[in-house]
Amino acid sequence: MLSRRFILTARPSVLRIPAHILRPTAAATVRFNTTFPQKNQAAESFTARKPVEVLIKNDHRSFEELYDRYKKNAGNAEEQQAIINELIREVAQHSIAEETVVYPLIEERNILGSGEHIADHLRQDHFEVKKLLLKLDKMRVGDKGFDETLNNVMRVLKEHATEEETKELPEIAKVIPEPERIDLSKAFLRRKAISPTHPHPHAPDKPPTLEVLAGLPVAPIDKLRDQTRKFAERRIPQE
């Protein structure tokens, strides 16, 4: 039975880029955001000084802050779109960093006595978020159904974040020494820096095929798209 995961082969293929990706997006300001963190963002360095659970929680707080800022800017469609662009990018990169760095650890250390089951459950949450984000990414602020889709994104994200922060992350902090968790933070930041900046729900979400994702043409294409977009600043530091 076919699954939503890719089956990777050595056979070359032609990369087909959907028309909506190539269509320029109007913006008053163009920022060239090809790495993370970006210029003028709150996070300024890849040097991790705190455990990985701190970085994950701060990402969650950033999602919430962006959503609150979006609502406060009602009537300013340009600013709202910049905020949504930043939210989409942050969630996309955060998801892959968790899937490559954190969830394999949950499986390996059998966190809470059922690591594989928990990791698969968290990956399924990500899949649901990515599907909704992909829909949102094809829309513009003011389109019919935009706010409803955004609200659904934030609902799933909130439920997912609450579970991680109350169950998995405390257990990780309990059973894994802090120096190792700081090393995980470094890996987390590096992975975010090279990850795709748009949602790809049908891409691999589990090693070893997930590791190939960073080498696919997806990330450079995503970042090419980003050059025609305006992004709001991230106000929550990574650490």
Contacts in CASP RR format, 6 or more apart in sequence:
PFRMAT RR
TARGET T0000
AUTHOR 0000-0000-0000
METHOD contacts of the structure
MODEL  1
MLSRRFILTARPSVLRIPAHILRPTAAATVRFNTTFPQKNQAAESFTARK
PVEVLIKNDHRSFEELYDRYKKNAGNAEEQQAIINELIREVAQHSIAEET
VVYPLIEERNILGSGEHIADHLRQDHFEVKKLLLKLDKMRVGDKGFDETL
NNVMRVLKEHATEEETKELPEIAKVIPEPERIDLSKAFLRRKAISPTHPH
PHAPDKPPTLEVLAGLPVAPIDKLRDQTRKFAERRIPQE
4 127 0 8 1.000
4 201 0 8 1.000
4 202 0 8 1.000
5 202 0 8 1.000
5 204 0 8 1.000
5 205 0 8 1.000
5 206 0 8 1.000
5 209 0 8 1.000
6 202 0 8 1.000
6 203 0 8 1.000
6 204 0 8 1.000
6 209 0 8 1.000
8 204 0 8 1.000
8 209 0 8 1.000
8 212 0 8 1.000
15 217 0 8 1.000
15 221 0 8 1.000
17 221 0 8 1.000
20 138 0 8 1.000
21 221 0 8 1.000
21 225 0 8 1.000
24 228 0 8 1.000
25 228 0 8 1.000
25 229 0 8 1.000
27 78 0 8 1.000
27 81 0 8 1.000
27 82 0 8 1.000
27 228 0 8 1.000
27 229 0 8 1.000
27 230 0 8 1.000
28 78 0 8 1.000
28 230 0 8 1.000
29 230 0 8 1.000
30 227 0 8 1.000
30 228 0 8 1.000
30 229 0 8 1.000
30 230 0 8 1.000
31 38 0 8 1.000
31 39 0 8 1.000
31 40 0 8 1.000
31 229 0 8 1.000
31 230 0 8 1.000
31 231 0 8 1.000
32 226 0 8 1.000
32 227 0 8 1.000
33 89 0 8 1.000
33 197 0 8 1.000
33 223 0 8 1.000
33 226 0 8 1.000
33 227 0 8 1.000
33 231 0 8 1.000
34 223 0 8 1.000
34 226 0 8 1.000
34 227 0 8 1.000
35 193 0 8 1.000
36 43 0 8 1.000
36 89 0 8 1.000
36 93 0 8 1.000
36 192 0 8 1.000
36 193 0 8 1.000
37 43 0 8 1.000
37 44 0 8 1.000
37 45 0 8 1.000
37 46 0 8 1.000
37 234 0 8 1.000
37 238 0 8 1.000
38 231 0 8 1.000
38 234 0 8 1.000
40 233 0 8 1.000
41 233 0 8 1.000
41 234 0 8 1.000
42 233 0 8 1.000
42 234 0 8 1.000
42 235 0 8 1.000
42 236 0 8 1.000
42 237 0 8 1.000
42 238 0 8 1.000
43 234 0 8 1.000
43 237 0 8 1.000
43 238 0 8 1.000
43 239 0 8 1.000
46 186 0 8 1.000
46 189 0 8 1.000
46 190 0 8 1.000
46 193 0 8 1.000
47 186 0 8 1.000
48 55 0 8 1.000
48 182 0 8 1.000
48 183 0 8 1.000
48 185 0 8 1.000
48 186 0 8 1.000
48 188 0 8 1.000
48 189 0 8 1.000
48 239 0 8 1.000
49 182 0 8 1.000
49 185 0 8 1.000
49 239 0 8 1.000
50 182 0 8 1.000
50 185 0 8 1.000
50 239 0 8 1.000
51 173 0 8 1.000
51 178 0 8 1.000
51 181 0 8 1.000
51 182 0 8 1.000
51 184 0 8 1.000
51 185 0 8 1.000
52 101 0 8 1.000
52 102 0 8 1.000
52 172 0 8 1.000
52 181 0 8 1.000
52 182 0 8 1.000
52 184 0 8 1.000
52 185 0 8 1.000
52 188 0 8 1.000
53 169 0 8 1.000
53 170 0 8 1.000
53 172 0 8 1.000
53 173 0 8 1.000
53 181 0 8 1.000
54 185 0 8 1.000
54 239 0 8 1.000
55 185 0 8 1.000
55 188 0 8 1.000
55 189 0 8 1.000
55 238 0 8 1.000
55 239 0 8 1.000
56 94 0 8 1.000
56 98 0 8 1.000
56 102 0 8 1.000
56 164 0 8 1.000
56 169 0 8 1.000
56 188 0 8 1.000
57 165 0 8 1.000
57 169 0 8 1.000
58 236 0 8 1.000
58 237 0 8 1.000
58 238 0 8 1.000
58 239 0 8 1.000
59 90 0 8 1.000
59 94 0 8 1.000
59 236 0 8 1.000
59 238 0 8 1.000
60 157 0 8 1.000
60 161 0 8 1.000
60 164 0 8 1.000
60 165 0 8 1.000
61 236 0 8 1.000
62 90 0 8 1.000
62 234 0 8 1.000
62 235 0 8 1.000
62 236 0 8 1.000
63 87 0 8 1.000
63 90 0 8 1.000
63 91 0 8 1.000
63 154 0 8 1.000
63 157 0 8 1.000
63 161 0 8 1.000
64 158 0 8 1.000
65 235 0 8 1.000
65 236 0 8 1.000
66 83 0 8 1.000
66 86 0 8 1.000
66 87 0 8 1.000
66 90 0 8 1.000
66 232 0 8 1.000
66 234 0 8 1.000
67 87 0 8 1.000
67 150 0 8 1.000
67 154 0 8 1.000
69 83 0 8 1.000
69 232 0 8 1.000
69 235 0 8 1.000
70 80 0 8 1.000
70 83 0 8 1.000
70 84 0 8 1.000
70 87 0 8 1.000
70 150 0 8 1.000
73 79 0 8 1.000
73 80 0 8 1.000
73 83 0 8 1.000
74 80 0 8 1.000
77 141 0 8 1.000
77 142 0 8 1.000
78 230 0 8 1.000
79 232 0 8 1.000
80 141 0 8 1.000
81 140 0 8 1.000
81 141 0 8 1.000
81 230 0 8 1.000
82 229 0 8 1.000
82 230 0 8 1.000
82 231 0 8 1.000
82 232 0 8 1.000
83 232 0 8 1.000
84 136 0 8 1.000
84 141 0 8 1.000
84 150 0 8 1.000
85 226 0 8 1.000
85 229 0 8 1.000
85 230 0 8 1.000
85 231 0 8 1.000
85 232 0 8 1.000
86 231 0 8 1.000
86 232 0 8 1.000
86 233 0 8 1.000
86 234 0 8 1.000
88 133 0 8 1.000
88 136 0 8 1.000
88 137 0 8 1.000
88 197 0 8 1.000
88 198 0 8 1.000
88 199 0 8 1.000
89 197 0 8 1.000
89 198 0 8 1.000
89 226 0 8 1.000
89 231 0 8 1.000
90 234 0 8 1.000
91 129 0 8 1.000
91 133 0 8 1.000
91 153 0 8 1.000
91 157 0 8 1.000
91 199 0 8 1.000
92 130 0 8 1.000
92 133 0 8 1.000
92 195 0 8 1.000
92 196 0 8 1.000
92 197 0 8 1.000
92 198 0 8 1.000
92 199 0 8 1.000
92 200 0 8 1.000
92 222 0 8 1.000
93 191 0 8 1.000
93 192 0 8 1.000
93 195 0 8 1.000
93 196 0 8 1.000
93 197 0 8 1.000
94 192 0 8 1.000
95 126 0 8 1.000
95 129 0 8 1.000
95 130 0 8 1.000
95 199 0 8 1.000
96 191 0 8 1.000
96 192 0 8 1.000
96 195 0 8 1.000
96 196 0 8 1.000
96 210 0 8 1.000
96 213 0 8 1.000
97 188 0 8 1.000
97 189 0 8 1.000
97 191 0 8 1.000
97 192 0 8 1.000
97 195 0 8 1.000
98 122 0 8 1.000
98 126 0 8 1.000
98 188 0 8 1.000
99 123 0 8 1.000
99 126 0 8 1.000
99 205 0 8 1.000
99 206 0 8 1.000
99 210 0 8 1.000
100 191 0 8 1.000
100 207 0 8 1.000
100 210 0 8 1.000
100 211 0 8 1.000
101 184 0 8 1.000
101 187 0 8 1.000
101 188 0 8 1.000
101 191 0 8 1.000
102 172 0 8 1.000
102 184 0 8 1.000
102 188 0 8 1.000
103 119 0 8 1.000
103 122 0 8 1.000
103 123 0 8 1.000
103 206 0 8 1.000
104 119 0 8 1.000
104 207 0 8 1.000
105 111 0 8 1.000
105 172 0 8 1.000
105 176 0 8 1.000
105 184 0 8 1.000
106 115 0 8 1.000
106 118 0 8 1.000
106 119 0 8 1.000
106 122 0 8 1.000
106 168 0 8 1.000
106 172 0 8 1.000
107 115 0 8 1.000
107 116 0 8 1.000
107 119 0 8 1.000
109 115 0 8 1.000
109 172 0 8 1.000
109 175 0 8 1.000
109 176 0 8 1.000
110 116 0 8 1.000
111 118 0 8 1.000
111 168 0 8 1.000
111 171 0 8 1.000
111 172 0 8 1.000
111 175 0 8 1.000
112 118 0 8 1.000
112 167 0 8 1.000
112 168 0 8 1.000
112 171 0 8 1.000
118 168 0 8 1.000
122 160 0 8 1.000
122 163 0 8 1.000
122 164 0 8 1.000
122 168 0 8 1.000
123 205 0 8 1.000
123 206 0 8 1.000
125 156 0 8 1.000
125 159 0 8 1.000
125 160 0 8 1.000
125 163 0 8 1.000
126 160 0 8 1.000
126 205 0 8 1.000
127 201 0 8 1.000
127 205 0 8 1.000
128 156 0 8 1.000
129 153 0 8 1.000
129 156 0 8 1.000
129 157 0 8 1.000
129 160 0 8 1.000
129 199 0 8 1.000
130 199 0 8 1.000
130 200 0 8 1.000
130 201 0 8 1.000
131 199 0 8 1.000
131 201 0 8 1.000
132 149 0 8 1.000
132 152 0 8 1.000
132 153 0 8 1.000
132 156 0 8 1.000
133 153 0 8 1.000
133 199 0 8 1.000
134 198 0 8 1.000
134 199 0 8 1.000
134 200 0 8 1.000
134 201 0 8 1.000
135 149 0 8 1.000
136 146 0 8 1.000
136 149 0 8 1.000
136 150 0 8 1.000
136 153 0 8 1.000
137 198 0 8 1.000
137 199 0 8 1.000
139 145 0 8 1.000
139 146 0 8 1.000
139 149 0 8 1.000
140 146 0 8 1.000
172 181 0 8 1.000
173 181 0 8 1.000
176 184 0 8 1.000
185 239 0 8 1.000
189 238 0 8 1.000
191 214 0 8 1.000
194 214 0 8 1.000
194 219 0 8 1.000
195 213 0 8 1.000
195 214 0 8 1.000
195 219 0 8 1.000
196 203 0 8 1.000
196 213 0 8 1.000
196 218 0 8 1.000
196 219 0 8 1.000
196 222 0 8 1.000
197 219 0 8 1.000
197 222 0 8 1.000
197 223 0 8 1.000
197 225 0 8 1.000
197 226 0 8 1.000
198 222 0 8 1.000
198 225 0 8 1.000
200 213 0 8 1.000
200 218 0 8 1.000
203 210 0 8 1.000
203 213 0 8 1.000
203 216 0 8 1.000
203 218 0 8 1.000
204 210 0 8 1.000
204 212 0 8 1.000
204 213 0 8 1.000
213 219 0 8 1.000
END
